[in-house]
Amino acid sequence: MDKRAVHVEATIHSRYYESFQTDLKKHNEQYREIMFVQLPHRNHDRFLIIDNDVYLLGASVKDMGVGMCAVTKMEASPETILGLLK
């Protein structure tokens, strides 16, 4: 069951990883589509954008919960961050 509200769109901005693409394809076959935007390989940081709030994730999502990880709310707008990542 898709728990995302009808009016909420989801887009992941990330570097390309074959295993990620496989998981995303499986998700999109079962639930409402999550769009994917490939970032240049020079980007390492991970950002989470919820509405107009931007968070910098201090670890890979796959490693979160394994050890200490900082999540920092940033003052920059989503448009600023996405513009810098291109």
Secondary structure, DSSP 8 states (H G I E B T S, - for coil): ---S-TT---EEEE---HHHHHHHHHHHHHSS--EEEE--TT---EEEEETTEEEEESS-GGGBTTB---EEEESS-HHHHHHHH-
